[in-house]
Amino acid sequence: MEGWTVEKLHDDHAQALREDRVLYDSQTDHQRLRVFENPTFGRVLTLDDVVQVTEGDNFIYHEMLSHVPILAHGAVRRVLIIGGGDGGMAREVLRHASIDHVTMIEIDAGVVNFSKQYLPTISAGAFDDPRLHLTIADGARYMRDTANRFDVIIVDSTDPVGPGEVLFTDSFYAHAKRALAPGGILVTQNGVPFLQGNELTHTMRAFKALFTDATCYLATVPSYAGGPMAFGWGTDGAARQTMLAEVQKRFAASGIVTKYYTPEVHQAAFALPGYVARLLP
């Protein structure tokens, strides 16, 4: 359709977003990057015509994939982000003043460079924070080779096609577990279970073999069509059992103002509807 971007990620479902103005369109060594403006979602970034982030609703995804593990843990100092080249995940993580060091591994320098230019509201200055250490590298290779240990590891990946496919393998998850400090938490982007159920099942099967506490939690992100999105959760600690009152206390002490995340939403996100629960091994 002329004047529309049509996303055909799924075999039986597509979504279309109107393009008011195309701001960027370029093929990098890894993927085709486009940024366009939409009346509802603002500026939209697509990779190979699949929506990655929008100005309008990115806060939901980034808040839930960062604040849930950080506030459940309660003593996070070191965080690893795999992917996240638009800077939104780093933005939310760095809002926690208690965090000393954030390592970010992004495979495509082009994503970072044009996000700074065309999507500056997504990162909101995160790339200038001295606590952020950005390396352009293969995330799977970094995870395999690193001797560093992290309190929280966030896998902010694309879908399991193309460059992002390796970030959904059993070996990658095993290397990630090894890179966790005691009590550390691994969280992952696992797509929309209604349309991508096999993806969630595969990840949860690997997590169950690796962690004493393996599950997922949910959030609804409008630009990721097909129902609520799942985030994988794996840890050998007891962070998920943190009482609501304690999460409320930690959230209040952080001084962070959020648009979607609340301690109550945090707790409720782990309550899974039947069709999602049945996807877990």
C-alpha positions in Angstrom: 0.0 0.0 0.0 1.4 3.3 -1.0 2.2 5.6 1.9 2.1 2.7 4.4 4.6 0.3 5.9 3.3 -3.2 6.0 4.9 -5.6 8.5 4.7 -9.2 7.5 6.6 -10.8 10.4 3.9 -13.5 10.9 2.6 -16.0 8.3 -1.1 -15.3 9.0 -1.1 -11.7 10.3 0.2 -8.3 9.1 -0.1 -4.8 10.4 0.2 -1.5 8.6 1.4 1.9 9.8 0.8 5.0 7.8 3.9 7.0 6.8 3.4 10.8 7.0 7.1 11.3 6.2 10.1 9.0 5.7 13.1 10.4 7.4 15.7 7.7 6.8 16.0 4.7 4.6 19.2 2.8 4.3 20.7 -0.7 3.9 23.5 -1.4 6.4 25.8 -4.5 6.4 23.2 -6.3 8.6 19.7 -5.0 7.8 17.5 -2.3 6.2 16.9 0.6 8.6 14.0 3.0 8.1 12.6 5.8 10.2 9.2 7.4 9.4 6.6 9.6 11.1 3.2 8.3 12.1 0.4 10.5 13.5 -0.3 8.2 16.5 3.1 6.6 17.2 5.4 9.5 16.3 8.7 8.4 14.8 8.9 4.7 14.1 12.0 2.6 13.5 11.8 -0.5 11.4 14.4 -3.2 10.7 13.7 -5.1 7.5 10.1 -3.6 7.7 9.5 -5.0 11.2 8.6 -2.4 13.9 11.4 -2.2 16.5 10.5 0.9 18.5 8.2 3.9 18.3 8.3 7.3 20.1 4.7 6.8 21.2 4.7 3.5 23.1 8.4 2.5 23.7 8.1 3.4 27.3 6.0 0.3 28.0 8.6 -2.2 26.6 11.6 -0.4 28.1 10.1 0.2 31.5 8.9 -3.4 31.9 12.1 -5.1 30.7 14.3 -2.9 33.0 12.5 -1.9 36.1 11.0 -5.3 36.9 14.3 -7.2 37.3 16.1 -4.2 38.8 13.5 -3.5 41.5 12.8 -7.2 42.2 16.6 -7.8 42.8 17.0 -4.7 45.0 20.8 -4.4 44.9 21.8 -4.1 41.3 25.1 -2.4 40.5 26.1 -3.9 37.2 23.8 -4.4 34.2 24.5 -5.9 30.7 22.3 -5.0 27.8 22.5 -7.1 24.7 21.2 -5.2 21.7 19.2 -2.1 22.4 20.9 0.1 19.9 18.2 2.8 20.0 19.2 3.6 23.5 15.8 3.2 25.2 16.8 0.3 27.4 20.0 2.1 28.6 17.8 5.2 29.2 15.6 3.3 31.7 18.4 1.4 33.4 20.4 4.5 33.9 17.5 6.2 35.7 18.5 4.1 38.7 21.1 6.2 40.4 22.3 3.1 42.4 23.6 1.4 39.3 27.3 1.9 38.8 28.1 0.3 35.4 26.1 -0.6 32.3 27.7 -2.6 29.5 25.8 -2.4 26.2 26.7 -4.7 23.3 25.2 -3.8 19.9 26.1 -5.6 16.7 25.2 -2.7 14.3 26.9 0.7 14.7 24.4 2.0 12.1 21.5 1.5 14.5 23.2 3.6 17.2 24.4 6.3 14.9 21.1 7.0 13.2 19.1 6.5 16.5 21.1 9.4 17.9 20.3 11.5 14.9 16.7 10.5 14.1 15.3 9.1 17.4 17.0 11.2 20.1 14.0 11.1 22.3 14.4 7.3 22.7 17.8 7.5 24.3 17.2 10.9 25.9 20.9 11.4 26.6 21.7 7.9 27.7 24.7 7.6 25.3 26.3 10.5 27.1 26.1 8.9 30.6 29.6 8.0 31.8 28.2 4.8 33.4 27.3 3.5 30.0 30.0 1.5 28.2 29.0 0.8 24.6 30.8 -1.8 22.5 30.0 -2.6 18.9 30.3 -6.4 18.8 28.4 -9.7 18.3 26.3 -10.2 21.5 26.5 -14.0 21.4 30.3 -13.9 21.0 30.6 -11.4 23.8 28.5 -13.5 26.1 30.5 -16.6 25.3 33.9 -15.0 26.0 33.2 -12.5 28.8 34.7 -13.0 32.3 32.6 -10.2 33.7 29.6 -10.8 36.0 26.4 -8.9 36.1 23.5 -8.5 38.5 21.0 -8.2 35.6 21.3 -9.2 32.0 18.7 -7.8 29.6 18.5 -9.3 26.1 16.9 -6.5 24.1 16.9 -8.4 20.8 15.1 -8.4 17.5 13.0 -11.3 16.6 14.7 -14.7 16.1 15.4 -14.1 12.4 18.6 -12.7 10.8 21.2 -11.2 13.1 19.0 -11.8 16.2 18.5 -15.5 15.7 21.6 -16.5 17.6 20.3 -14.8 20.7 17.6 -17.4 21.1 19.8 -20.5 21.3 20.3 -22.8 24.3 24.1 -22.1 24.2 23.5 -18.4 24.4 21.3 -18.8 27.4 23.8 -21.0 29.1 26.6 -18.5 28.5 24.3 -15.8 29.9 23.7 -17.7 33.1 27.4 -18.1 33.6 27.8 -14.3 33.3 25.3 -13.7 36.1 26.5 -12.8 39.6 25.0 -14.8 42.5 21.3 -14.0 42.6 21.4 -12.4 39.2 18.5 -12.2 36.8 18.3 -12.8 33.1 15.4 -11.2 31.2 14.6 -11.6 27.5 12.3 -10.3 24.8 10.2 -13.3 23.7 7.7 -11.9 21.3 3.9 -12.1 21.3 2.8 -15.6 22.6 -0.4 -15.7 20.7 1.5 -15.5 17.4 4.9 -16.6 18.4 4.2 -19.4 20.9 7.0 -21.7 19.8 9.5 -18.9 20.5 8.4 -18.6 24.1 8.2 -22.4 24.6 11.8 -22.8 23.3 13.2 -20.2 25.6 11.3 -21.4 28.6 12.5 -25.0 28.0 16.1 -23.7 28.1 15.4 -21.6 31.1 13.8 -24.4 33.0 17.0 -26.5 32.5 19.2 -23.7 33.6 17.4 -21.8 36.5 15.6 -22.7 39.6 13.1 -19.9 38.9 12.1 -19.9 35.2 8.9 -18.2 33.9 7.8 -15.2 31.9 5.8 -12.0 32.5 3.7 -9.9 30.2 3.0 -6.3 29.0 0.9 -5.0 26.2 2.8 -2.9 23.7 0.4 -1.5 21.0 2.9 -1.5 18.1 3.8 -5.1 18.7 0.5 -6.5 17.3 -1.1 -9.7 18.4 -1.7 -9.4 22.1 0.5 -9.0 25.2 4.3 -9.5 24.8 6.2 -12.0 26.8 9.5 -11.3 28.7 11.5 -14.3 29.8 12.7 -14.5 33.4 15.4 -16.7 34.7 17.3 -16.7 38.1 18.5 -18.9 40.8 17.6 -16.3 43.4 14.3 -15.4 45.1 13.8 -12.0 43.5 10.4 -12.9 42.1 9.1 -13.6 45.7 9.9 -10.0 46.8 6.8 -8.7 48.6 4.8 -6.0 47.0 5.4 -3.6 49.9 9.2 -4.0 49.5 8.9 -3.3 45.7 6.8 -0.2 46.5 9.5 0.9 49.0 12.3 0.4 46.5 10.4 2.2 43.7 9.6 5.2 45.9 13.2 5.4 47.0 14.4 5.4 43.4 12.5 8.7 42.7 11.7 7.4 39.2 8.5 8.6 37.5 7.1 6.0 35.0 4.3 6.0 32.5 3.5 2.3 32.6 5.4 0.5 35.3 4.1 0.5 38.8 4.9 -2.0 41.6 1.3 -3.3 41.3 1.7 -3.9 37.5 5.1 -5.5 38.3 3.4 -8.1 40.5 0.4 -8.7 38.3 2.6 -9.1 35.2 3.6 -12.6 36.4 0.0 -13.8 36.5 -0.3 -15.6 33.2 -3.5 -16.3 31.2 -4.1 -19.9 30.5 -3.0 -19.9 26.9 0.4 -18.4 27.8 0.8 -20.7 30.9 0.3 -23.7 28.7 3.2 -22.7 26.5 5.6 -23.1 29.4 7.1 -26.5 29.7 
